[in-house]
């Protein structure tokens, strides 16, 4: 009788387990060749000299399984702490997972909830890690990457780190877009303590994540509509205030060629913080309010004027939408203002306030001009990012996050979506410290 598919599957798993055991044994021997002795005394990195005490064993969980490593241990009497140079060299200082396994764990935890990530690791790689261990490792590496990104972003903004100039292999983009939006993430009670919100109890239950999507455009289609360059979108996100988020977004735009591009464009909805940030950071950019948000505001305005407009509501709305699509905000506003004398004072005040959205953003709503010049007029890219990068992983039923944990996972997902997950463990290839 021939073997069944189930038999073959069992053989495959058994061979994989045997091979990883052999690999773990070889890796343990390889690591054991260097015991980490670096002389009788070494620098403790606190300005003192640490003394060699002896050798101590450590279990490191790797992609091949657990291995035992003997490392030289030093102690600094002045600082009162130990120093293990071999741990630093292997990238396992303060952690028990190897760098290779931490990366795999980060990928799984960024893609799925921690319990599901544990199952994925076991099924796909034969690696068994508990849910809490996965959570701690992924959140720690992600948070460390966020801290590093913040430091590098600040360095880029103050020119301490120089992004390399465009080249034949990496030409400057024709149009570079910076689309910005925010979305709420459900948080633990401690993470929102003392914050007001929109809930019935007046308290906040979420914290806003600010997300920037940076992408390029080179061509338009046969009908003159812009086409986003394939695989050109990168993302950065943070719980920071708009002032602290600005360097993160600015550095990403700079890294993507904002200073060399022919046309820089900022896309966003009507949120004041977005345009305050954009005006301060990229005053030379063309600002565009998302057309679909503007249409929603106009529909809402028509709804509140429904009783006044009566049967003429549909025709009035059609005319105002045409004004909006043409970018003729002056006509839209003037035509609406003519109704104000006919309204009761409360409705007149509400209508005048609603018109303020269009008046404030008039120069960001020249949609006829923007279309004629082949610009995107919608911020769908970043709105989709809010759903797919943030919402799909951090807003599932029952989830509540603290700031550090959520920041770690958000950073991992942004790196993953930007095809730059390796940058967490290696230095970016297109920037260098200035002399």
C-alpha positions as CSV (number, residue, x, y, z in Angstrom):
1,X,0.0,0.0,0.0
2,X,1.4,3.4,-1.0
3,X,1.9,6.2,1.4
4,X,-0.8,8.8,1.8
5,X,-0.4,12.6,1.7
6,X,-0.7,12.5,5.5
7,X,2.3,10.1,5.7
8,X,4.3,12.4,3.5
9,X,3.4,15.4,5.6
10,X,4.6,13.6,8.8
11,X,7.8,12.7,7.1
12,X,8.4,16.3,6.1
13,X,7.8,17.6,9.6
14,X,10.1,14.9,11.1
15,X,12.9,15.7,8.7
16,X,12.6,19.4,9.4
17,X,12.8,18.8,13.1
18,X,15.8,16.5,12.7
19,X,17.6,19.1,10.5
20,X,16.9,21.9,12.9
21,X,18.3,19.8,15.7
22,X,21.5,19.2,13.7
23,X,21.7,22.9,12.8
24,X,21.2,23.9,16.5
25,X,24.1,21.6,17.5
26,X,26.4,23.0,14.8
27,X,25.4,26.6,15.7
28,X,26.2,25.8,19.4
29,X,29.6,24.5,18.5
30,X,30.3,27.5,16.3
31,X,29.3,30.0,19.0
32,X,31.3,28.0,21.6
33,X,34.5,28.6,19.6
34,X,34.6,32.1,21.1
35,X,34.1,32.3,24.8
36,X,34.0,36.1,24.9
37,X,37.2,36.6,26.9
38,X,38.5,40.0,26.1
39,X,41.4,40.3,28.5
40,X,41.6,40.8,32.3
41,X,39.9,44.2,32.1
42,X,37.7,46.0,29.6
43,X,35.9,49.3,29.2
44,X,32.6,49.3,31.0
45,X,31.2,52.1,28.8
46,X,30.8,54.2,32.0
47,X,34.3,55.5,32.0
48,X,35.6,52.8,34.2
49,X,37.3,49.4,33.9
50,X,35.4,46.2,34.4
51,X,37.3,43.1,35.8
52,X,36.9,39.6,34.3
53,X,35.1,37.4,36.8
54,X,34.5,34.1,34.9
55,X,32.3,32.4,32.4
56,X,28.5,32.2,32.6
57,X,26.1,30.2,30.4
58,X,23.1,31.6,28.6
59,X,20.3,29.9,26.7
60,X,19.5,31.6,23.4
61,X,16.4,30.6,21.5
62,X,17.3,30.7,17.7
63,X,15.5,29.8,14.5
64,X,17.1,26.4,14.9
65,X,16.1,25.9,18.5
66,X,17.6,26.6,21.9
67,X,21.5,26.7,22.1
68,X,23.7,27.1,25.2
69,X,26.5,29.8,24.9
70,X,29.3,30.2,27.4
71,X,30.4,33.9,27.6
72,X,33.0,35.8,29.5
73,X,31.5,37.9,32.3
74,X,33.0,41.1,33.6
75,X,32.0,43.3,36.6
76,X,32.5,47.0,37.2
77,X,33.0,47.7,40.9
78,X,32.4,51.5,40.3
79,X,29.2,51.1,38.3
80,X,28.0,48.0,40.1
81,X,26.9,46.2,37.0
82,X,28.1,43.4,34.8
83,X,29.4,43.6,31.2
84,X,29.1,40.7,28.7
85,X,30.9,41.8,25.5
86,X,29.9,38.5,23.7
87,X,26.2,39.3,24.2
88,X,26.7,42.7,22.5
89,X,28.6,41.1,19.6
90,X,25.9,38.5,19.1
91,X,23.0,41.0,19.4
92,X,21.5,39.2,22.4
93,X,22.3,41.7,25.2
94,X,19.3,41.8,27.5
95,X,17.2,39.4,25.4
96,X,17.0,35.6,25.0
97,X,15.9,35.5,21.3
98,X,18.5,35.6,18.5
99,X,18.4,38.4,16.0
100,X,17.2,36.1,13.3
101,X,14.3,34.8,15.5
102,X,13.4,38.3,16.6
103,X,13.0,39.3,13.0
104,X,10.8,36.3,12.2
105,X,8.8,37.0,15.4
106,X,8.4,40.7,14.5
107,X,7.1,39.8,11.0
108,X,4.5,37.3,12.5
109,X,3.4,39.7,15.2
110,X,3.0,42.6,12.8
111,X,0.8,40.5,10.6
112,X,-1.5,38.9,13.2
113,X,-2.5,39.1,16.8
114,X,0.0,37.6,19.2
115,X,-1.9,34.3,19.7
116,X,-2.3,33.8,16.0
117,X,1.4,34.7,15.5
118,X,2.3,31.9,17.9
119,X,0.4,29.4,15.7
120,X,1.9,30.8,12.5
121,X,5.4,30.4,13.8
122,X,4.7,26.8,15.0
123,X,3.0,25.8,11.7
124,X,5.2,27.5,9.2
125,X,8.6,27.4,10.9
126,X,8.4,24.8,13.6
127,X,9.2,27.4,16.2
128,X,7.2,27.3,19.4
129,X,7.0,30.5,21.4
130,X,4.4,31.5,23.9
131,X,2.1,34.4,23.2
132,X,3.6,36.7,25.9
133,X,7.1,36.0,24.7
134,X,6.1,37.0,21.1
135,X,4.3,40.1,22.4
136,X,7.3,41.3,24.5
137,X,9.8,40.7,21.7
138,X,7.9,42.3,18.9
139,X,6.8,45.3,20.9
140,X,10.3,45.8,22.3
141,X,11.9,45.7,18.8
142,X,9.2,47.9,17.3
143,X,9.5,50.5,20.0
144,X,13.3,50.5,19.7
145,X,12.9,51.0,16.0
146,X,10.5,53.9,16.6
147,X,13.0,55.5,19.0
148,X,15.8,55.1,16.5
149,X,13.6,56.5,13.7
150,X,12.8,59.5,15.8
151,X,16.5,60.2,16.5
152,X,17.4,59.7,12.8
153,X,14.5,61.9,11.7
154,X,15.6,64.7,13.9
155,X,19.2,64.3,12.6
156,X,18.0,64.5,9.0
157,X,16.0,67.6,9.7
158,X,18.9,69.4,11.3
159,X,21.3,68.2,8.5
160,X,23.4,66.1,10.8
161,X,22.5,63.1,8.6
162,X,22.5,63.8,4.8
163,X,20.3,61.8,2.5
164,X,22.2,60.9,-0.6
165,X,21.4,62.8,-3.8
166,X,19.5,61.2,-6.7
167,X,21.4,59.1,-9.1
168,X,20.8,57.1,-12.3
169,X,19.8,54.1,-10.2
170,X,17.7,56.2,-7.9
171,X,16.4,59.2,-9.8
172,X,14.5,62.1,-8.3
173,X,10.7,61.7,-8.5
174,X,8.6,63.9,-10.8
175,X,5.9,64.4,-8.3
176,X,6.1,63.5,-4.6
177,X,2.9,63.4,-2.5
178,X,2.7,63.5,1.3
179,X,-0.7,62.4,2.4
180,X,-1.5,62.8,6.1
181,X,-4.4,61.6,8.2
182,X,-5.2,60.4,11.8
183,X,-7.1,57.5,13.2
184,X,-8.0,56.5,16.7
185,X,-6.7,53.3,18.4
186,X,-8.4,51.7,21.4
187,X,-6.3,52.2,24.5
188,X,-6.1,50.9,28.1
189,X,-7.5,53.1,30.8
190,X,-4.1,54.1,32.0
191,X,-3.2,55.3,28.5
192,X,-6.1,57.7,28.3
193,X,-6.3,58.7,32.0
194,X,-7.4,62.3,32.4
195,X,-8.2,62.8,28.6
196,X,-11.6,63.9,27.4
197,X,-13.3,62.2,24.6
198,X,-16.5,61.9,22.6
199,X,-17.9,58.9,24.5
200,X,-21.1,59.3,26.6
201,X,-19.1,59.4,29.8
202,X,-17.0,62.3,28.4
203,X,-13.8,60.3,28.7
204,X,-11.4,59.3,25.9
205,X,-11.1,55.6,25.0
206,X,-8.8,56.0,22.1
207,X,-5.6,57.9,21.2
208,X,-5.0,59.3,17.7
209,X,-2.3,57.8,15.6
210,X,-1.0,60.3,12.9
211,X,0.0,58.6,9.7
212,X,1.9,60.0,6.7
213,X,1.9,58.1,3.3
214,X,4.6,59.3,0.9
215,X,4.4,58.2,-2.7
216,X,5.4,59.3,-6.2
217,X,3.7,59.9,-9.5
218,X,5.3,59.9,-12.9
219,X,2.6,59.4,-15.4
220,X,-1.1,59.9,-16.2
221,X,-3.5,57.6,-18.0
222,X,-5.1,58.1,-21.3
223,X,-7.9,60.1,-19.7
224,X,-5.5,62.4,-17.9
225,X,-5.9,60.8,-14.5
226,X,-2.8,60.5,-12.3
227,X,-1.2,57.1,-11.8
228,X,0.6,56.3,-8.5
229,X,4.0,54.8,-9.2
230,X,4.0,51.0,-8.4
231,X,5.5,50.1,-5.0
232,X,6.3,53.7,-4.3
233,X,4.4,54.2,-1.0
234,X,6.2,54.4,2.3
235,X,4.6,55.1,5.7
236,X,5.5,56.7,9.0
237,X,3.2,56.9,12.0
238,X,3.2,58.1,15.6
239,X,1.1,58.9,18.6
240,X,3.1,62.1,19.0
241,X,1.6,65.6,18.9
242,X,1.6,67.3,15.4
243,X,4.7,69.3,16.4
244,X,6.6,66.1,17.2
245,X,5.2,64.2,14.3
246,X,6.4,66.9,11.8
247,X,10.1,65.9,11.9
248,X,9.1,62.2,11.3
249,X,7.1,63.1,8.2
250,X,9.6,65.7,7.0
251,X,12.5,63.3,7.3
252,X,10.6,60.6,5.4
253,X,9.7,63.1,2.6
254,X,13.4,64.2,2.5
255,X,14.5,60.6,2.3
256,X,12.1,60.1,-0.6
257,X,13.5,63.1,-2.5
258,X,11.3,66.0,-1.5
259,X,14.2,68.5,-2.0
260,X,14.9,67.3,-5.5
261,X,11.4,66.6,-6.8
262,X,9.9,68.8,-9.5
263,X,6.5,69.0,-7.7
264,X,5.8,68.5,-4.1
265,X,2.1,68.0,-3.0
266,X,0.5,67.7,0.4
267,X,-2.9,65.9,0.6
268,X,-5.2,65.8,3.6
269,X,-8.7,66.4,4.9
270,X,-9.7,69.7,6.5
271,X,-8.1,69.1,9.9
272,X,-6.4,72.2,11.0
273,X,-3.4,70.4,12.5
274,X,-2.6,68.9,9.1
275,X,-2.4,72.2,7.4
276,X,-0.6,73.9,10.2
277,X,2.0,71.2,10.0
278,X,2.1,71.3,6.1
279,X,2.5,75.1,6.0
280,X,5.3,75.1,8.5
281,X,7.1,72.1,7.1
282,X,6.6,72.4,3.3
283,X,5.6,76.0,2.5
284,X,6.7,75.4,-1.1
285,X,4.3,72.4,-1.6
286,X,1.0,72.5,-3.4
287,X,-1.7,71.8,-0.7
288,X,-4.8,69.9,-1.7
289,X,-7.8,69.2,0.5
290,X,-9.3,65.8,-0.2
291,X,-12.1,66.3,-2.7
292,X,-14.3,63.6,-1.2
293,X,-14.2,65.1,2.2
294,X,-15.1,68.5,0.7
295,X,-18.1,66.9,-1.1
296,X,-19.2,65.3,2.2
297,X,-19.1,68.8,3.8
298,X,-21.2,70.2,0.9
299,X,-23.8,67.4,1.2
300,X,-24.0,68.1,4.9
301,X,-24.5,71.8,4.2
302,X,-27.3,71.0,1.7
303,X,-29.0,68.7,4.3
304,X,-29.1,71.5,7.0
305,X,-30.6,73.9,4.3
306,X,-33.1,71.3,3.1
307,X,-36.2,73.0,4.6
308,X,-35.1,76.4,3.1
309,X,-34.3,75.0,-0.3
310,X,-37.3,72.7,-0.5
311,X,-37.9,71.1,-3.9
312,X,-34.9,73.1,-5.3
313,X,-32.4,71.2,-3.0
314,X,-31.2,68.7,-5.6
315,X,-30.7,71.4,-8.2
316,X,-28.9,73.7,-5.7
317,X,-26.6,70.9,-4.6
318,X,-25.9,69.9,-8.2
319,X,-24.8,73.5,-8.9
320,X,-22.7,73.8,-5.8
321,X,-21.0,70.4,-6.5
322,X,-20.2,71.7,-10.0
323,X,-18.7,74.8,-8.4
324,X,-16.6,72.6,-6.1
325,X,-15.4,70.3,-8.8
326,X,-14.3,73.3,-10.8
327,X,-12.6,74.8,-7.8
328,X,-14.8,77.9,-7.9
329,X,-15.1,78.2,-4.2
330,X,-16.0,81.9,-4.4
331,X,-19.2,81.2,-6.3
332,X,-20.1,78.3,-4.0
333,X,-19.7,80.6,-1.0
334,X,-21.5,83.6,-2.5
335,X,-24.4,81.5,-3.7
336,X,-24.9,80.1,-0.2
337,X,-24.5,83.5,1.5
338,X,-27.4,84.9,-0.4
339,X,-29.6,82.5,1.6
340,X,-28.5,83.8,5.0
341,X,-31.0,86.7,5.2
342,X,-33.8,84.2,4.7
343,X,-32.7,81.9,7.6
344,X,-33.5,82.1,11.2
345,X,-30.6,83.4,13.3
346,X,-29.5,79.9,14.6
347,X,-29.5,78.3,11.2
348,X,-27.8,81.3,9.7
349,X,-25.0,81.1,12.2
350,X,-24.6,77.3,11.6
351,X,-24.5,77.9,7.9
352,X,-22.0,80.7,8.1
353,X,-19.8,78.4,10.3
354,X,-20.1,75.6,7.7
355,X,-19.0,78.0,5.0
356,X,-15.9,78.7,7.0
357,X,-14.5,75.3,6.0
358,X,-14.6,76.3,2.3
359,X,-13.4,79.8,2.8
360,X,-10.4,78.7,4.9
361,X,-9.5,76.0,2.4
362,X,-10.3,77.8,-0.8
363,X,-6.8,77.8,-2.2
364,X,-6.5,74.1,-1.4
365,X,-9.7,73.3,-3.4
366,X,-8.8,74.5,-6.9
367,X,-9.8,71.1,-8.2
368,X,-10.2,72.2,-11.8
369,X,-6.6,73.5,-11.8
370,X,-5.3,70.5,-10.0
371,X,-6.9,68.1,-12.5
372,X,-5.6,70.1,-15.5
373,X,-2.1,69.6,-14.1
374,X,-2.5,65.9,-13.5
375,X,-2.6,66.0,-9.7
376,X,-4.3,63.6,-7.3
377,X,-7.2,65.3,-5.6
378,X,-8.0,62.6,-3.1
379,X,-6.2,61.3,0.0
380,X,-7.4,57.8,-0.5
381,X,-3.9,56.4,-0.1
382,X,-3.4,57.5,3.5
383,X,-7.0,56.7,4.4
384,X,-6.5,53.2,3.1
385,X,-3.3,53.1,5.2
386,X,-5.3,54.1,8.3
387,X,-7.5,51.0,7.7
388,X,-5.0,48.5,6.5
389,X,-1.9,49.4,8.5
390,X,-3.4,50.7,11.7
391,X,-7.0,49.5,11.9
392,X,-6.6,45.9,10.6
393,X,-4.1,45.0,13.3
394,X,-4.7,47.3,16.3
395,X,-8.5,47.9,16.2
396,X,-9.8,44.3,16.4
397,X,-12.5,43.3,18.8
398,X,-11.5,43.5,22.4
399,X,-8.0,45.0,21.8
400,X,-6.7,47.6,24.2
401,X,-3.2,49.0,23.9
402,X,-0.6,50.9,25.9
403,X,1.4,53.5,24.1
404,X,4.7,51.6,24.0
405,X,3.1,48.4,22.7
406,X,1.0,50.0,20.1
407,X,3.9,52.2,19.0
408,X,6.0,49.1,18.5
409,X,3.5,47.2,16.4
410,X,2.6,50.3,14.4
411,X,6.3,50.9,13.6
412,X,6.7,47.3,12.5
413,X,3.7,47.5,10.2
414,X,4.8,50.8,8.7
415,X,8.2,49.3,8.0
416,X,6.7,46.2,6.5
417,X,4.2,48.1,4.3
418,X,7.1,50.3,3.1
419,X,9.2,47.2,2.2
420,X,11.9,48.4,4.7
421,X,11.5,45.9,7.6
422,X,15.2,45.1,7.3
423,X,16.0,48.7,8.3
424,X,15.1,47.8,11.9
425,X,18.2,45.6,12.0
426,X,20.4,47.3,9.4
427,X,21.2,51.0,8.6
428,X,19.3,52.7,5.7
429,X,21.4,52.5,2.6
430,X,20.7,56.0,1.2
431,X,21.8,58.3,4.1
432,X,25.2,59.1,5.7
433,X,26.5,61.2,8.5
434,X,27.6,64.6,7.4
435,X,31.2,65.5,7.9
